[in-house]
Amino acid sequence: MKSIFISSTFQDMQEERDVLHTYVKPMINQFAKTYGEYIEFIDLRWGVDTFGMDEETASRKVVNTCLDAIEKCKPYMLVCMGERYGWTLPDGMYENKSITEMEIKEGVLKNKDSIGHTLCYFKKLDLKEMDYLAREALLDNLENQAKQQKLKEELISYNPRVIREYSLKWREQKHAFEGIMQFA
């Protein structure tokens, strides 16, 4: 069995994570079965139980759980980046990096073995049909946009061959994005 860690922000990548579990995993496992293998996705989007913990203890538990899962999956990782930088830990903790950035740095950028075992998907959104307020709700603040862009550039520099892009278009009539199967 091969375990693949899924790294992405949660808020804007629910549909991608669903597609990975519903469509992609069964297809990969059907193929892998011919070789006596199968895969599992390690997806922490359902959270880490931090009930009753103070903010610092809870944050440390989340980080440790993520890093332990990445270690279990090394060198396999799937990175999905959309419009958000991700949840940033409380001031002063882990240099104010997002959990997503920490995952990517630990699982990909600091891990020479990940070359050839990592794929990175960058989502491009066509928001022309979306009204201004809805569009602004999707986008991060300028500081986080800059951090995310820098992280994307680091991934591209690391290995441009692992980068894939896909596009989603907003359809106002349906009040939804379309094109997710391009990602799958």
N, C-alpha and C positions, 0 to 999 in steps of 0.2 A: 504494500500500500504506500502511496505517495500522498503526503499532506501538502496542500498549497495554501499559504496564507493570503487572504484577501485584505488589501489595504486600500481604504478610501474613506472619505468623509461619509457620514451616515445620512445627513439631512438631504443631500442632493443625489445620492446614489442608491436609493432603495430599489428602484426599478432594475438597475444593472445587477445588483446582488440577487434579486429574485430570478432574473433571466439566467444568471450563472447556475443557480441551484435547479431551476425547472427545466432548462433546455440544454445548457452546455455540459453540465456534469453527467447526465445520462448518456449523451453522445460520446464523451470522452471515455466513460466507463465501458461502453459497448465496444469501442475500439481497443481499449486497454485489456479487456477480458481475453482477447485472442492471445495476449502475451502473459496471461496469468496474473495480471495486475489490476488495480483499481485506484481511484483517487478519492480524496475527501477534501472539501474546502473548509478551512478554518475561518469562520466568519463570526467576529465578536460583536456584531451589530446589536445583538439582543442584550448586550451589556454585561457588566461585572457587578456582582452583588456587593454594594457598599453601604447597605442599610445600617444606620446607627453609627457610622464613622464620621469623624470630623473631616473637613474638606481636604486637609493635607494628607491624612491617612488614606482617604478614599482615592485621592489622585495618585498616590504612590502605588496603591493596589492595582489601579487601572493600568498604569505604566508597566508594572511588573508582570501582570497577566499578559499584556500585549507582547512584551519582550520574550517571555517564556514560550508563547505560542509561535513566535517568529523563529526562535531557536529550534523548536520541534520540527518546523517545516523547512528549515534551511536545506538546500539553497533555493527552494521553490517559493515564488511569490508572484502575485498578480496585483498590479497597482492600477487603480482607476482614479483619475483626477478630473474633476468637473469645474464648477464655478466657485467652490469654497475651499478655504485653507484648512478649516477644521477647528475642533475644540482646542483652545489654548489653555494650558494649565494655569493655576493661580500665579499671581506676580511672584517673581523670584524663583519659581520652580522650573528646572530644566530649561533655563534660558528663555522662557516664554515661547517655546516652540509648541506647535500643535502636536497632538498624538500622532496624526497622520505623517507629519514630517519626521518625527522620531522613528516611526515604523519604517519609513522609506530609507532613512539613513542607516538604520541598523540592519534591515533585511536586504538592502540592495547596495547602497553606496559604500558601506564599510565591509562588504562581503564579496571578495573577489570570486568566490565560487558561484555567485548568483549569475554571472555572465553565462548566457545560454539557457538559464533556468528561470528567467524573469520576463514577464511581458508587462508593458505599461500602456494603458489606454487613456487617451486624452479626449474628453468630450468637448465638442464645439456646439454651441447653441445658436440657432437662428431664431432671434427673438423679435423679428420685424413686426409680426402680427400681434405681439403681446403689448398690453398697455404699460405705460411708464411705471406706475406703482407696483404692478406685479413683477416687472423686469427688475426694478431696484430691490425687491425683496429677495430675489435669487442671487444677487451679486454681493460679494464681500466688500468690506470697506477698503479704501485704497491701500492702506498699510498691509493688510492681509493679501490683497491682490498681488502686491509686489513680492511678498514672501512666497506666494504660490508660484509666481512666474519664475522666480529664482530657483525654486525646487525643480520645476519642469526643465529649466535649462541645465541643471546639474544632471538630471536623468538623461537628457539628450546627449550631453557631453560624455557621460559614463558609457553609453552604448546606444547610438542612434538606431541600430537595427532592431531594438526591442520595443520601439515606440510605434503605436498604432493610433490612428485618429478615427473618430466616427462623429457623425453630425446628427443632431436632433432638431426638428423644426416644430415650432409652436403652431398649433392649429386652433385659432380662436373659436371656430365653430364647434370643435370637440372639447375645447378647454383642456387640451392635453398636448404633450409632445408626441411626435411619431418618428419612427426610424430606429427603434431600440433593437430590432432584429439585425440591423447592420452591426451593432455591437456584438451580438451573439455569434 
